């Protein structure tokens, strides 16, 4: 009868234990090591795109809406 009375507490305690067990036994992914600083300089043929345009005036914005 006591278990029925405290079933919520038993459920919460079991949930907490299972959650901690799952974190304790989970595989930790191996993080990629940062590339050395000279590797960034070696990739100097990277394409760079520059976008430029004039800002619209309030009248032009009103026409487009």
N, C-alpha and C positions, 0 to 999 in steps of 0.2 A: 504494500500500500504506500510505503514511503517513496518508492521509486516512481510510482504514478504521480504522487504529489509534487515531486521535484524533477519531473521529466524534462522540463525546459532547461533547468540548470545542467542536467546530465547531457542533454543535446548540445548546449553551448560549450561545455567543457570538452566534449568529444570533437566538436568542430574546431576548436582552438588547437587541440592536440594534432589533428589531422593536417591543419593548415601549416603548423610549424614543422611537422614531419615532411610535408611536401617541399617546403623551402630548404630544409636541411639536406634532403636527398637529391635535389635538382642538380643537373649538370650546369656548371658555370661555363658560359661560352668563352672561348679564348679571344681576347680582343686583338685586333690588328695593331701592330706597332706603328707608330708614326713614322712617316717617311723622313729620311734625313733631309736637311736643309738644302743640300746641293742637288737633290732630285728635282726640286721645284724649278731651279735655274736651268736644268737640263731640258725641261719641257717648254722651251721658249718659242716653239712653233705653234703654240695654241692660238686658235682663231679668236679674235676679240671683235665684238660687234658693238658699235656705238649708234644709238638711236637718238636723233634730235629732231625737234619740231617746234613750231611757234605755238604759244599759248593762245587759246581762243578768247576773244573778248566776250563780254556778257551778251551782246547782241548776237554774236555767232552761235553761242551756246543755246540761246532761246530759239534760233532758227532750226537747229538740229533736233531739238526735242519735239 
